[in-house]
Amino acid sequence: MVGTLKLSLYIHTNQSLKEKRKVVKSIVAKVHKKFNVSIAEVGSNDKWQVVELGISAVGNDRRFVNSALDNILSFLDSLYLGEIIDSTMEIVNV
């Protein structure tokens, strides 16, 4: 099973792309360290208040992958670094 999570965050306090890069780097490091998943910024590179992240997880069990992605979404929400304005989750049997 391969699970993907694409989400958009709106960061109210950002005033520049430099601040955005700092926040994105922090989020990527925290999520990768805690959950051992692939994560990267996948869009809105030129918008300094919007962050689009793509996350993928692989596992043998659909429930495990779904739970991992749900936990990541909850974790990102609990960081209070930005408002989650959109999220899309997909799990594919490969």
C-alpha positions in Angstrom: 0.0 0.0 0.0 1.2 3.5 -0.8 -0.5 6.4 0.9 -0.2 10.1 -0.2 -1.2 13.2 1.7 -1.2 16.6 0.0 -2.0 19.5 2.2 -1.9 23.3 2.1 -1.1 25.5 5.0 -1.7 29.2 5.3 0.9 30.9 7.5 -0.5 34.2 8.8 2.8 35.5 10.3 5.1 35.1 7.2 6.3 38.3 5.7 8.8 36.9 3.1 9.9 33.8 1.2 12.9 33.6 3.6 10.5 33.1 6.6 8.5 30.6 4.6 11.6 28.5 3.8 12.5 28.5 7.5 9.0 27.2 8.5 9.0 24.6 5.7 12.4 23.3 6.7 11.3 23.0 10.3 8.1 21.1 9.3 9.9 18.8 7.0 12.5 17.9 9.6 10.0 17.3 12.4 7.7 15.1 10.3 10.5 13.1 8.8 12.1 12.5 12.2 8.9 11.6 14.0 7.2 9.5 11.3 10.0 8.4 8.9 8.0 9.3 5.8 8.9 11.1 2.6 7.9 14.8 2.7 8.6 17.7 0.4 7.2 21.1 -0.6 5.3 20.4 -3.9 3.7 23.7 -4.9 3.1 27.4 -4.3 6.9 28.0 -4.2 6.5 31.7 -4.9 3.7 32.5 -2.5 5.1 33.4 0.9 2.0 32.7 3.0 1.0 29.4 1.4 2.8 26.1 1.8 1.9 23.0 -0.1 3.4 19.7 1.2 3.3 16.3 -0.2 3.8 13.3 2.1 4.0 9.6 1.2 4.0 6.5 3.4 4.4 2.8 2.4 3.2 -0.2 4.3 1.7 -3.7 4.1 -1.7 -2.8 5.6 -4.2 -0.2 4.4 -5.2 0.6 8.0 -1.6 1.2 9.1 -0.9 3.6 6.2 -4.2 5.5 6.7 -3.5 5.7 10.5 0.0 7.0 9.8 -1.2 9.8 7.5 -4.0 10.7 9.9 -1.4 11.0 12.7 0.8 13.2 10.6 -2.2 15.5 9.8 -3.0 15.7 13.5 0.6 16.4 14.3 0.9 19.2 11.8 -2.3 20.7 13.2 -0.9 20.5 16.7 2.3 22.4 15.8 0.2 25.6 15.3 2.6 26.8 12.6 -0.2 27.5 10.1 -3.8 26.9 9.3 -4.5 23.8 7.3 -6.7 25.1 4.5 -6.9 21.9 2.3 -5.9 18.3 2.5 -6.3 15.3 0.2 -5.4 11.7 1.1 -5.2 8.8 -1.2 -4.2 5.2 -0.6 -3.3 2.9 -3.5 -2.8 -0.8 -3.6 0.3 -1.4 -5.8 
